[in-house]
Amino acid sequence: MGQYDGVDLRLNVPHSARMYDYYLGGFTNFAADREAAGQALAVGPWLRAAARANRSFVHRSTRALARAGIDQFLDIGTGIPTSPNLHEVAQRVDPRARVVYADNDPIVLSHAQALLTGTPEGRTAYVEADVTDPARLLAAPGLRDTLDLTHPVALSLNALFHFVPDAHGAYGIVEHLKSALAPGSALVMTHVTPDFAPEEIARLVRIYEAAGTAAQARTLPEFTRFFTGWTLVAPGVVPTPRWRPSADDPPTSDSEACAYAAVALKQ
C-alpha cells in the first residue's frame, strides 16, 4: 500500500475521488482506480462528459454566488485538486474571498497544499473531516479560524451525496449543515440521478458498491428534498448542463450528465 508521510493512501483500493480524477483525464489515480473506472465507463461511456459537466457547474455557480456578494465558501468532498479550483474561481471575482475545503480522503490531504495558494487578500484552508460527522466538521479549528458562520457562506456539496445513502442519514446531515449557516447563505449541490438512464445507473451503483463505496442515485423529488426550507434560485433544479450554461461549456445532453444541479438561498 502507498504511504505519504506515514498516511496509508490505500492505493490498492478504488476510491471515488480518484476515479473521478480519471474521468477528468487527471493523473492522480492508480491501477485499482482505473480498473474500477474502466468497468464504470463500459456501462456509462458518458461518465467523462458527466464529470466535465459537473466541474463546469462548480465554476458557474461559484462565479454567480461570488458576483452576488457571497465571499465565504465551504466545499465539502473536495476531491483531487483540478485547476481552476473553487477558491481560484471565487477569488478571481473577489480577491478577499475565504474558502475552506473539507475531505476525508488521505490522498486529497496529500495534495492539499495545491488548494492553499490563494490571493494575499483572501484565505484558503483545508480541513480533514468526514461529512457524515457534521458536528465535528463544523467545529474543526481550521474552519472556524477561516470562516465566520454568522455571515453568509456558500456550502458546496457537489457530486458528494450520491455517496451518502439514506441509511447513513443523508437528509439529516444536510439539515445539520444548513442549520449552522446564517441567512443569506447558499446551498450548492449536484447529484447523480436514475431519471435519464435507470438501468445503466443501477449497474453503476453496483460497480461502486463492489469497489467498497456506498452509493445511491436519487430521483428529482428525492434530490429536491435536500433544499427543503430554502429558496431555489433560477433556473431551479435542472439537469447539470442546464444550470445557467455559458457559451464556453462543451455540449452535454441530460442523459450524458445523468445528474441534477441546484442552488438555494437561506432567507
N, C-alpha and C positions, 0 to 999 in steps of 0.2 A: 504494500500500500504506500502511496505517496505521502511524504511528510513535508511540511513547510513550517520551519521554526517550531518544531515539536507538535504541530497540529496535524492530525490524521485527516487527509483530504479524501480518503476512501475512493481512490481513482478507479478501483475495480468494480464500483457500484454505479450504475447510471444515475444521473441527477438531472432533474427537470431544468435547472438553470443552465447547465452545460449543454443539454440537448437543445434548448432554445438558442444558445450561442451558436451551435452548429447550424440550425435552421437559418440564422442570420449570416452565415458564412464566416463566423469568427474562428479563432484558433485555440480558445481556452476550452477544449473538450478532448476527451480521451477515448480509447478503444471501446470501453463499455458504453459510453455515451453515444458514440457513433453507431454502434451496433443497434442499440435501442431506437435511436433516431431513424436509422435505416428501416427498421420494422415499421415505425410510425409513418414514414414517408411512402412506404409501399402501399399503405392503406389510404393515406391522405397526401398525395403529392403536392397539394396546395398549401401544406404547412409552412413552406418557406414564404409564400405570399402572405399568409396569415400573420407570421411573425413580423414581417415588414410593415403590414398594415397596423399592427399593434404599436410598433415603435413610432410610426408616423402620428398616430393618435396621441401618444405621450407628448410628442413635440408640440402638436397643435393645441392640445388642452393646456399645457403648461404656459405657452405663449399667451393664450387667451386669458388665463387667470392672472398672469403677471401684468398684462396690459390693463386688466380690470382693477389692479391695485393690491392684489394679494402678494405679499413679499416674504411669506414663510411657507415652506413645503416640507411635508413628511412623506417620504417614499418608502413604503414597506414592501419587502420582496424585491429588493433592488436588482438582483441578478448580476451577471458578469458585466463590468463596465463596457459600454459601447458608445463612443463619442459620436455626436454630442450627447452627453449625459444630461439628466434633468437639470442639474444646477447650472450647466453651461447655457441651456436654453433660457432658464429663468433669469440668469444674471446678464444675459445679453439685452434683455428688456429692462431689468432693474439691477444694476450692479450691486445694490445693497441687499439683495435677496439672501435669505438664510435657508439652508437646505440640510435636512437630516435624512440619511439613508439608514435603513434597518434591514438586516437579513440574518439568517441563522446558518448559512452555508459556509463552511470553512474556506472554500476556495474563493468565495466572494470577499471574505475577510482578508485573504492573502493578496487580493488586488485592490483593497480599499484605498490605498494611497492614491490611486488614479482618480478617486472620487473626491479628493480633498484639495484639489488645485483650483480653488475658486478665485473670485476677484478680491483685491485687497479690501474693498468696501464691504463685501458680504462675508458670509461664513458658511462652511460646509463641515459636516461631521458624520461619522459612521458609528452606528450602534449595533453590536451583535445581540440580536434578540429574536424571539420567536413570536409570530403574530398570534399563535394560539394561547399565549400568556400576555394579553394586552395590558394588564395592570403593571407587570414588570417592565414591559417595553416602554410604557409611558413614563415610568419612574426612573428610567435609565439616566444617569448623570449627563451623558453626552447629549441627550435630547433636551433635558431641562436647561443645560448651560447654553444651548443654541437657540431654542425656540421659546417664545413667550405664549403659552397656551391661553392667556387672557385676551389675546388678539387673534384675528383670523389666520387660519392655517389651511392650506390645500393638502388634503390627505389623499395620497395616490395608492390605490390597491389594484394596480394593473396586472392582468394575467396572473393573479395570485389565488383568488378564492375558488377557482375550479380545482385547486389542490387542497381545499379545506371542505370536506364533505359535511353534510348536515349532522352526521354522527359526532363530528368534532366541534359542534356548536358554532357553525359559521355565522348565523344571523346574530347570535348573542355577542360574538366577538366584534362584529362591525358596529353593533349598537353601543358597546362599551367604548369603542374608539370615538364614535360620533359624539357621545355624551361628554367627552372630555374637551371638546372643541368649542370655541367661542362663536357667537352669532357672526355671520359673515364668512364663516369657513366653508370650504368646498369638499365634497367627496367625489373622487375621480376613479372610475372603475372600468375595466374591461373583463369579459368573462366568456369562455367557450360555451357554445350552445348546441344542442342537438337539433335545433329547429330547421336547419337547412340540409343536413346530411345525417339523419339519425343513425343509420346502420354503420356508417364509417366512424362517427363519433363514438358509438358504443364500443366498437373494436379498438379505437384509440385509447379509450378509458381502460380497457382490459390490458393493453400493452403497458401503459404506465403503472397499473397496479401490479402487473407481473414483474416490473422492474423495481418494485418496492415503494412507489409513490402513490399515495391515496389520491383519487380523482373523482370529480363529479361534475358533469356538464349540467347546465341549468337552462330551463326554458325562459321565454320572455317574461312571464309573470313571476317566476322564481327569481330571476335577476332583478327585476324592478323592485321586488320586496326589500332589497338592501337599502333603497333610498327612502323608505317609509319615514314620513315626518319632515322631509326636506323638500325643497322646491327644485324640480328639474329645470335646467336651463335649455334653451333651444339648441338643437332640434329634439331634445328629449332622449329616450332610449332608442337607439338605432343600431344597425349593423356598423361595426367599427369604421369601415371606409366612408360611411355617410355622415360621420360627425364632423361638420364644418370642413369638408375636404378642400385642399388647396391645389392649385394648378401643378405643383411640383410632385404631388403624390402619384406613384405608379398606379395604373388602373387595377382595381381588385374587386371582384364580384362578391356579393353577400355570401354565396356558397363557398368561395375560397377563403374568406375571412373566418366564417363559422364562429363568429363572436359578436357580442353586443358591447356597446360602449355608452357611457353617460356621465354627465357632470351634474351635481346638485348642490344647492346652497342651503345653509342653515340660516333661517330667518331670526 
